[in-house]
Amino acid sequence: MSIKYYKLFDLLNRRGMKKTDLLEVVSAPTLAKLSKGKTVTTEVISNICNFLNCQPGDLMEYVPDNKTE
């Protein structure tokens, strides 16, 4: 299982913003984590939602592992 943040970067693109605009509310290492699909805290998600005036579901998607049983 993993969380994908492509929705965040799509949202930024649709608003004419760049990833670096997020540096107003997150650190550079945190932005790198988001870009690589790594784990971030709910505080980070909250800060981004406040900055972009959106909901967490607008930023990320849960993608289950493709396990066969």
C-alpha positions as semicolon CSV with decimal commas, in nm:
position;residue;x (nm);y (nm);z (nm)
1;M;0,000;0,000;0,000
2;S;0,110;0,352;-0,056
3;I;-0,008;0,708;-0,073
4;K;0,044;0,889;-0,403
5;Y;0,063;1,268;-0,419
6;Y;0,014;1,317;-0,793
7;K;-0,316;1,494;-0,719
8;L;-0,125;1,763;-0,529
9;F;0,108;1,831;-0,819
10;D;-0,181;1,825;-1,067
11;L;-0,370;2,075;-0,849
12;L;-0,066;2,305;-0,840
13;N;-0,032;2,281;-1,218
14;R;-0,400;2,362;-1,275
15;R;-0,360;2,670;-1,053
16;G;-0,050;2,785;-1,240
17;M;0,172;2,715;-0,941
18;K;0,500;2,528;-0,905
19;K;0,614;2,277;-0,645
20;T;0,845;2,541;-0,504
21;D;0,542;2,755;-0,414
22;L;0,482;2,501;-0,135
23;L;0,804;2,614;0,031
24;E;0,592;2,887;0,192
25;V;0,436;2,618;0,415
26;V;0,672;2,317;0,406
27;S;1,047;2,271;0,426
28;A;1,262;2,172;0,129
29;P;1,322;1,819;0,271
30;T;0,946;1,775;0,315
31;L;0,883;1,888;-0,041
32;A;1,138;1,630;-0,155
33;K;0,952;1,361;0,043
34;L;0,627;1,456;-0,127
35;S;0,793;1,446;-0,468
36;K;0,924;1,096;-0,397
37;G;0,596;0,969;-0,250
38;K;0,742;0,928;0,098
39;T;0,552;0,952;0,426
40;V;0,472;1,298;0,564
41;T;0,285;1,398;0,879
42;T;-0,077;1,497;0,898
43;E;0,045;1,840;1,009
44;V;0,216;1,879;0,670
45;I;-0,103;1,776;0,491
46;S;-0,301;2,021;0,706
47;N;-0,062;2,306;0,626
48;I;-0,086;2,235;0,253
49;C;-0,467;2,212;0,268
50;N;-0,481;2,546;0,450
51;F;-0,243;2,705;0,197
52;L;-0,433;2,572;-0,105
53;N;-0,781;2,589;0,052
54;C;-0,857;2,226;-0,028
55;Q;-0,924;1,887;0,133
56;P;-0,670;1,604;0,190
57;G;-0,840;1,396;-0,079
58;D;-0,755;1,671;-0,327
59;L;-0,384;1,609;-0,259
60;M;-0,338;1,236;-0,232
61;E;-0,473;0,894;-0,315
62;Y;-0,436;0,558;-0,144
63;V;-0,314;0,292;-0,385
64;P;-0,328;-0,065;-0,251
65;D;-0,058;-0,317;-0,334
66;N;-0,133;-0,548;-0,622
67;K;-0,117;-0,870;-0,424
68;T;-0,267;-1,185;-0,559
69;E;-0,407;-1,434;-0,314
